[in-house]
Amino acid sequence: MRKISKLFVGKFNLILACILFSIFLSFDGIGGPYFLGRFTDFLTVGDYVSGTWTTVQWLAFLMLIALSQALQRYFLAKIRTQVRIELKAQELTKASARPRLGAASAYLASITTEVTQIDERIVASLLTFVYCLLQTAVTFSFLMMLDVPVGLIFVGLGFIPVLVPRLSAKWLKEATVNWQGENQRFVNQLDDFLKGRKLLSRFQALLPGQTRVMSQLNHSESAYLQMELKQQIANTLVSLLYVGALLLGLLLGIQSVMAGRLTVGALITIYMAADRVISPLMTCIQLYNNMSATQPLLDKIMQPVQAEKSHLELVRGEKQTLIQVQDGTVGYPNRPLIKGLNLQLNLGEKILLQAPSGSGKSTLIQTLMGEIPLLEGKVSLNRDALPSEEGSWFGIVEQAPFVFNLTLGENLSLGLDYRSEEMETVLQAVGLAKFANPESLARVLGGDQQILSGGELKRLEVARALLFKKPILLVDEALSGLDAQAAKALNQVLRQYPGLVIDIEHHITPDLISQYDRILTIRDGYLEEVSA
């Protein structure tokens, strides 16, 4: 309940307005029974004038109820909108705080599917739950004013279905958890298929890929069907017990009419009013089932955001030294990759790290960036040689650069406030002068709008590092996949970069190797420096 209450923090005025109009709307529970009972009694005795006047009053009452309902739904919609925005923003914040943890598809499923489930089955259900309780309280008070014994019989029998939620809550939660897992697996497989469909197409393997996705879709939909079916079974059982109890109460009420203790109109009023007591209670039970079944989704989304921890130590040192590793062991628990690592990287150096696949090159770079902790030893950064803003030290050029479906300028600046002149300057510095103009900066990249080649995309990443003034540039096999001319052009850009450059390459031509200040390699689990 504490987590549910957090959904409504900061919405006091909206909730107050919603409850106020829910109170007005709750009088619908007594209006219909009251006016219909009076109308029936007037017609029974032939008083048509009073019957007509009762009809006019009834119409005015219904208009007020309709207005209250419209306003209640308006404020309810405002509350639901704010909750959806806050939950989605919270998931985005969680993804931003942990950019290297959690699959993108997991956050996508949470934002697009699970937030909607929480909105519909918890937020809307809870506020409707409050309205139903208000209607029950108002109508029950009215019922007791009419005839206490008969009213209590109707209401007492109506409480029989309340036993159902106690028996079905655990059952419903298990079904929801099962669907949540199956749906996440489907989203993961769908994400893989959509990202890899070009590869599958080249090898004529689209059909097996589609088959895997469809198979998991069937599992997901089957789990969803089971979840819905179990909820419907619980709700149907409640409805059957409710109808049986109401009919039994009506039979007892007929005995009171036959004995002369009630008029026909009074029995109709009590019957309808009792229904407006019991029916909202049954709705409350069904809403409680929905909220119970959806609680696991809320528990997941409301988990506190835990930012990723940097494993770098800031120290004071000589100006020329940027990064230093002492007695380090690089790798993963039970799987060390590089042992006995002692390394000093200096300001302005251009360093080549050349080693075979699987030797630990990329893991070493992630360790130097503080993303992966050393198994032993420590890695430190010289705070005297770095900008003061933590986290702004590393630029990276990846083998397959990611491109947003945004303009060239937005891909370069990542939406931050840089002037066009600044962006044009860095584009010229990396050999992309033909794009250093307002027209090119406004062109959309990504999807089918790609205007840059593979080598140009990698130079764009260098330009971004220049724009953001990164003192350290990490290059992850950026030369691979480029022809000789493009590789040479990118290598020249890297040599001119005004900071420390660490270039990881698997294959590189001898003429390019000679352009680096230092050459490192990994042999038998140890980092070694070799001559060019």
C-alpha positions in Angstrom: 0.0 0.0 0.0 2.9 2.3 0.7 4.1 2.0 -2.9 0.6 2.6 -4.2 0.4 5.8 -2.1 3.6 7.1 -3.7 1.8 7.2 -7.0 -0.5 10.0 -5.7 2.1 12.2 -4.0 1.8 15.8 -5.2 -1.7 15.4 -6.6 -3.7 16.5 -3.5 -5.9 19.1 -5.3 -6.7 16.7 -8.2 -7.5 13.8 -5.8 -9.7 16.1 -3.6 -11.7 17.3 -6.7 -12.1 13.7 -7.9 -13.3 12.6 -4.5 -15.7 15.6 -4.2 -17.4 14.8 -7.5 -17.3 11.1 -6.6 -19.4 12.0 -3.5 -21.9 13.8 -5.6 -22.0 10.9 -8.1 -22.4 8.4 -5.3 -26.0 9.8 -4.7 -26.9 8.0 -7.9 -27.2 4.9 -5.6 -30.3 6.4 -3.9 -31.7 8.6 -6.6 -32.9 5.9 -9.0 -34.4 3.6 -6.4 -36.1 6.6 -4.6 -37.7 8.1 -7.6 -38.7 4.8 -9.2 -40.3 3.6 -5.9 -42.3 6.9 -5.5 -43.3 6.8 -9.2 -44.6 3.2 -8.8 -46.6 4.0 -5.7 -48.2 7.1 -7.3 -49.2 5.1 -10.4 -50.6 2.3 -8.2 -53.0 4.7 -6.5 -53.8 6.6 -9.8 -52.1 9.9 -8.7 -50.7 10.7 -12.2 -50.0 14.4 -11.5 -47.6 13.5 -8.7 -46.2 10.8 -10.9 -45.4 13.3 -13.6 -43.9 15.8 -11.2 -41.7 12.9 -9.8 -40.5 12.2 -13.3 -39.5 15.8 -13.8 -37.6 15.8 -10.5 -35.9 12.5 -11.5 -34.8 14.0 -14.8 -33.2 17.1 -13.1 -31.4 14.7 -10.7 -30.1 12.6 -13.6 -28.7 15.8 -15.2 -26.8 16.7 -12.0 -25.5 13.1 -11.8 -24.3 13.3 -15.4 -22.5 16.6 -14.8 -20.8 15.1 -11.7 -19.8 12.0 -13.6 -18.2 14.1 -16.4 -16.2 16.2 -13.9 -15.2 13.2 -11.9 -13.9 11.5 -15.0 -12.0 14.6 -16.1 -10.1 14.8 -12.8 -9.5 11.1 -12.8 -8.0 11.4 -16.3 -5.7 14.2 -15.1 -4.5 12.1 -12.3 -3.9 9.0 -14.5 -2.0 11.2 -17.0 0.3 12.6 -14.4 1.0 9.1 -13.0 1.8 7.6 -16.4 4.2 10.5 -17.2 5.9 10.1 -13.8 6.3 6.3 -14.0 7.7 6.5 -17.6 10.0 9.3 -16.5 11.1 7.2 -13.6 12.0 4.3 -15.9 13.9 6.7 -18.2 15.8 8.0 -15.2 16.6 4.4 -14.1 17.8 3.6 -17.6 19.9 6.8 -17.7 21.4 6.1 -14.2 22.4 2.6 -15.4 23.3 3.0 -19.1 25.4 -0.2 -19.2 23.0 -2.4 -17.2 19.7 -3.8 -18.3 18.6 -4.7 -21.8 16.9 -1.9 -23.8 14.0 -4.2 -24.5 13.4 -4.6 -20.7 13.0 -0.8 -20.3 10.9 -0.7 -23.5 8.5 -3.3 -22.2 8.3 -1.5 -18.8 7.6 1.9 -20.3 5.1 0.8 -23.0 3.3 -2.1 -21.5 3.8 -2.4 -17.7 3.1 1.3 -17.0 -0.2 1.0 -18.9 -1.1 -2.0 -16.8 -0.4 -0.1 -13.6 -2.4 2.9 -14.8 -5.4 0.8 -15.7 -5.4 -1.8 -13.0 -4.1 0.1 -10.0 -4.5 3.9 -10.4 -7.9 3.8 -12.2 -9.0 0.8 -10.1 -8.1 2.5 -6.8 -10.0 5.7 -7.5 -13.0 3.8 -8.8 -12.7 1.7 -5.6 -13.0 4.8 -3.5 -16.1 5.9 -5.5 -17.7 2.5 -5.0 -17.1 2.7 -1.2 -18.7 6.1 -1.1 -21.7 4.9 -3.1 -22.0 1.9 -0.7 -21.9 4.1 2.4 -24.4 6.6 1.1 -26.8 4.0 -0.2 -26.6 1.8 2.9 -27.5 4.8 5.1 -30.5 5.5 2.9 -31.5 1.8 3.0 -31.4 1.7 6.8 -33.8 4.7 6.9 -36.3 2.8 4.8 -36.6 -0.6 6.5 -33.8 -2.0 8.7 -34.7 -5.7 8.8 -35.4 -6.1 5.1 -32.5 -3.9 4.1 -30.1 -5.9 6.3 -31.3 -9.2 4.8 -30.5 -7.9 1.3 -27.1 -6.5 2.3 -26.2 -9.4 4.5 -26.8 -12.0 1.8 -24.8 -9.8 -0.6 -21.6 -10.1 1.6 -21.3 -13.8 0.8 -19.1 -13.2 -2.4 -16.6 -11.3 -0.3 -14.9 -14.6 0.5 -13.7 -15.0 -3.1 -10.7 -12.6 -3.1 -9.2 -14.2 0.0 -9.1 -17.5 -1.9 -7.9 -16.1 -5.3 -5.3 -13.4 -4.5 -2.2 -15.7 -4.6 -3.5 -17.5 -7.6 -3.9 -14.3 -9.5 -0.5 -12.9 -8.5 1.3 -16.1 -9.8 -0.5 -15.7 -13.1 0.7 -12.1 -13.5 4.3 -13.0 -12.6 4.2 -15.8 -15.2 2.9 -13.4 -17.9 5.4 -10.8 -17.0 8.3 -13.2 -17.5 6.9 -14.6 -20.8 6.2 -11.1 -22.1 9.8 -10.0 -21.3 11.2 -12.9 -23.2 9.0 -12.1 -26.2 10.2 -8.4 -26.2 13.8 -9.6 -26.0 13.4 -11.9 -29.0 11.5 -9.4 -31.0 14.2 -6.8 -30.3 16.9 -9.2 -31.5 14.9 -10.1 -34.6 14.3 -6.5 -35.6 17.9 -5.5 -35.0 19.3 -8.6 -36.8 16.8 -8.9 -39.7 19.4 -7.6 -42.2 21.8 -10.3 -41.2 19.1 -13.0 -41.2 18.1 -11.8 -44.7 21.6 -12.1 -46.1 21.7 -15.7 -44.9 18.1 -16.5 -45.9 17.3 -17.2 -42.3 14.4 -14.8 -41.8 11.8 -17.6 -41.6 13.5 -19.4 -38.6 13.9 -16.0 -36.9 10.2 -15.2 -37.4 9.3 -18.7 -36.2 11.2 -18.2 -32.9 9.6 -14.8 -32.4 6.1 -16.2 -33.1 6.7 -19.2 -30.9 7.6 -16.9 -28.0 4.6 -14.6 -28.9 2.3 -17.6 -28.5 3.8 -18.4 -25.1 3.4 -14.7 -24.1 -0.2 -14.5 -25.3 -1.0 -17.9 -23.7 0.3 -16.6 -20.4 -1.7 -13.4 -20.8 -4.8 -15.5 -21.6 -4.2 -17.6 -18.5 -3.9 -14.4 -16.4 -7.1 -13.0 -17.9 -8.9 -16.3 -17.6 -8.1 -16.7 -13.9 -9.3 -13.1 -13.2 -12.5 -13.8 -15.1 -13.1 -17.0 -13.2 -12.7 -15.1 -9.9 -14.9 -12.3 -11.1 -17.5 -14.7 -12.5 -17.7 -16.6 -9.2 -18.3 -13.3 -7.4 -21.0 -12.4 -9.9 -22.8 -15.7 -9.5 -22.8 -15.5 -5.7 -24.0 -11.9 -5.9 -27.0 -12.7 -8.2 -28.0 -15.6 -6.1 -27.9 -13.6 -2.9 -29.9 -10.7 -4.5 -32.7 -13.0 -5.8 -32.9 -14.7 -2.4 -33.3 -11.3 -0.7 -36.1 -10.4 -3.3 -38.0 -13.5 -2.4 -37.9 -12.6 1.3 -39.0 -9.0 0.4 -42.1 -10.4 -1.4 -43.2 -12.0 1.8 -43.1 -8.6 3.5 -45.3 -7.1 0.7 -47.8 -10.0 1.0 -47.9 -9.4 4.8 -48.6 -5.7 4.2 -45.4 -4.4 5.8 -44.1 -2.9 2.6 -45.7 -1.3 -0.5 -44.6 -2.5 -4.0 -42.8 0.8 -4.5 -41.0 0.5 -1.2 -39.8 -3.1 -2.1 -38.6 -1.8 -5.5 -36.7 1.0 -3.7 -35.2 -1.4 -1.2 -34.3 -4.0 -3.9 -32.6 -1.4 -6.1 -30.9 0.4 -3.2 -29.6 -2.9 -1.9 -28.2 -3.6 -5.4 -26.5 -0.2 -5.2 -24.9 -1.3 -1.9 -23.9 -4.8 -3.0 -23.0 -4.1 -6.7 -20.3 -1.5 -5.7 -19.0 -3.9 -3.2 -18.7 -6.6 -5.9 -17.0 -4.0 -8.1 -14.6 -3.3 -5.2 -13.7 -7.0 -5.0 -13.0 -7.2 -8.7 -10.9 -4.1 -8.5 -9.0 -5.5 -5.6 -8.4 -8.6 -7.7 -7.0 -6.4 -10.5 -4.8 -4.5 -8.1 -3.5 -7.6 -6.4 -2.7 -9.2 -9.8 -0.8 -6.1 -10.9 1.2 -5.5 -7.6 4.3 -7.4 -8.9 4.5 -4.9 -11.8 4.4 -2.0 -9.4 7.0 -3.5 -7.1 9.3 -3.8 -10.1 8.9 -0.3 -11.4 9.0 1.3 -7.9 12.4 -0.2 -7.1 14.8 2.6 -6.2 17.2 3.9 -8.8 20.7 2.8 -8.2 23.3 4.7 -10.2 26.2 2.8 -11.7 29.3 3.1 -9.6 32.6 4.3 -11.0 35.6 2.2 -10.0 38.2 4.9 -10.7 40.2 6.6 -7.9 41.0 10.2 -8.3 44.5 11.2 -7.1 46.9 14.1 -7.4 50.0 13.6 -9.5 52.3 15.0 -12.2 50.6 17.0 -14.9 51.6 14.7 -17.8 50.2 11.5 -16.2 46.5 10.9 -16.9 45.9 7.2 -16.0 47.9 4.8 -13.8 47.3 1.2 -13.0 49.2 -0.5 -10.2 49.5 -4.3 -9.7 46.2 -4.8 -11.5 44.3 -7.9 -12.5 41.8 -7.3 -15.2 38.9 -9.7 -15.9 35.8 -11.2 -14.3 35.3 -13.3 -11.2 36.8 -16.7 -11.7 38.1 -15.5 -15.1 41.1 -13.2 -15.0 42.3 -12.0 -18.4 45.3 -9.7 -17.7 47.5 -10.2 -14.7 50.3 -8.1 -13.1 49.3 -5.0 -14.9 51.3 -1.8 -14.3 50.6 0.9 -16.7 51.1 4.7 -17.0 49.3 6.6 -19.7 50.4 10.2 -20.3 48.7 13.4 -21.7 48.8 13.6 -25.5 50.1 10.1 -26.1 48.8 8.1 -29.1 48.8 4.5 -28.0 48.0 1.4 -30.0 46.7 -1.7 -28.2 47.0 -4.6 -30.7 46.0 -8.1 -29.6 43.9 -11.1 -30.8 40.2 -11.5 -30.1 39.4 -12.7 -26.6 42.6 -11.6 -25.0 40.9 -8.9 -22.9 41.4 -5.7 -25.0 37.8 -4.4 -24.6 37.7 -5.5 -20.9 40.9 -3.5 -20.3 39.3 -0.4 -21.8 36.1 -0.8 -19.8 38.3 -1.1 -16.7 40.2 2.1 -17.5 36.9 3.8 -17.9 35.8 2.6 -14.5 32.9 0.5 -15.8 34.4 -2.8 -14.6 36.4 -3.1 -11.3 39.9 -4.5 -11.1 40.0 -7.9 -9.6 43.2 -6.8 -7.8 45.2 -3.6 -7.6 43.9 -0.1 -8.4 43.4 2.2 -11.3 43.6 6.0 -10.7 43.1 9.2 -12.6 45.2 12.3 -12.1 42.6 15.0 -11.0 45.1 17.8 -11.7 45.2 16.9 -15.4 41.4 16.4 -15.8 38.4 18.7 -16.0 36.6 19.2 -12.7 33.3 17.7 -14.0 33.2 14.0 -13.1 32.2 11.6 -15.9 33.2 14.0 -18.7 36.7 12.6 -19.3 36.2 9.8 -21.9 35.2 10.0 -25.5 34.8 6.8 -27.5 34.8 5.8 -31.2 33.1 2.5 -31.6 33.4 -0.1 -34.3 29.7 0.3 -35.2 28.7 3.9 -34.1 25.1 4.4 -33.0 23.1 6.9 -34.9 19.9 8.6 -33.6 17.1 9.3 -35.9 17.8 13.0 -35.5 19.7 15.7 -37.5 23.4 15.6 -38.0 23.7 18.5 -35.7 21.7 16.8 -33.0 23.7 13.6 -33.4 26.9 15.7 -32.9 25.7 17.8 -30.0 23.4 15.1 -28.4 20.9 17.8 -27.9 23.1 20.1 -25.7 23.5 23.8 -26.4 26.3 24.1 -28.9 26.4 26.8 -31.5 26.5 25.9 -35.2 29.9 27.6 -35.6 31.4 25.3 -33.0 30.0 22.2 -34.7 31.2 23.3 -38.1 34.7 23.8 -36.7 35.0 20.3 -35.3 33.6 18.8 -38.4 36.3 20.6 -40.4 38.9 19.4 -38.0 38.1 15.7 -38.6 37.9 16.0 -42.4 34.1 16.4 -42.7 34.3 19.9 -44.1 31.6 19.1 -46.7 29.1 18.7 -43.9 30.2 21.8 -42.0 27.3 24.0 -43.1 23.8 24.7 -41.8 22.1 22.7 -44.5 24.0 19.5 -43.7 23.6 20.0 -39.9 19.9 20.1 -40.4 19.7 16.8 -42.4 18.3 13.8 -40.6 20.4 10.7 -40.0 19.4 7.2 -39.1 17.1 4.7 -40.8 16.9 5.2 -44.6 18.2 8.8 -44.3 21.9 7.9 -43.8 24.2 10.4 -45.6 27.5 9.3 -43.9 29.7 6.3 -44.8 31.1 4.0 -42.1 34.4 5.9 -42.0 32.6 9.2 -41.8 30.4 8.0 -38.9 33.5 7.2 -37.0 35.0 10.6 -37.7 31.7 12.1 -36.5 32.4 10.4 -33.2 35.8 11.9 -33.0 34.2 15.3 -33.8 31.8 14.8 -31.0 34.7 14.1 -28.6 36.4 17.3 -29.8 33.1 19.3 -29.3 32.8 18.0 -25.8 36.5 18.5 -25.1 37.2 15.0 -23.9 40.8 14.7 -22.7 40.8 10.9 -23.3 39.7 9.2 -26.5 39.1 5.5 -26.7 38.9 3.9 -30.1 37.4 0.4 -30.3 38.5 -1.2 -33.6 37.4 1.8 -35.5 39.8 1.0 -38.4 38.3 -2.4 -39.0 35.9 -2.6 -41.9 37.3 0.5 -43.6 39.2 0.5 -46.9 42.9 1.6 -46.9 42.1 5.2 -47.8 39.4 5.6 -45.2 41.5 3.9 -42.5 44.4 6.2 -43.3 42.2 9.3 -43.2 40.7 8.2 -39.8 44.2 7.4 -38.4 45.4 10.9 -39.4 42.4 12.4 -37.5 43.3 10.3 -34.4 47.0 11.5 -34.5 45.8 15.1 -34.5 43.5 14.6 -31.5 44.5 17.0 -28.7 44.5 14.5 -25.9 45.3 10.9 -24.9 44.3 8.4 -27.6 44.1 4.7 -26.9 43.3 2.8 -30.1 42.3 -0.9 -29.8 42.8 -2.8 -33.1 42.9 -6.5 -34.1 44.4 -6.0 -37.6 46.3 -2.9 -38.7 48.7 -2.2 -41.5 52.4 -1.7 -40.7 52.4 1.8 -42.2 49.7 2.9 -39.7 51.4 1.1 -36.7 54.4 3.4 -37.1 52.2 6.5 -36.5 51.7 5.7 -32.8 53.8 6.8 -29.9 53.5 3.5 -28.0 52.4 0.0 -29.0 51.0 -2.4 -26.5 50.0 -6.0 -26.9 48.6 -8.8 -24.7 50.5 -12.1 -24.6 49.7 -15.1 -22.3 47.6 -12.9 -20.0 50.2 -10.1 -19.6 50.3 -6.6 -21.1 53.6 -5.9 -22.9 55.0 -2.9 -24.7 56.6 -3.7 -28.1 58.7 -1.6 -30.5 57.1 -0.4 -33.8 
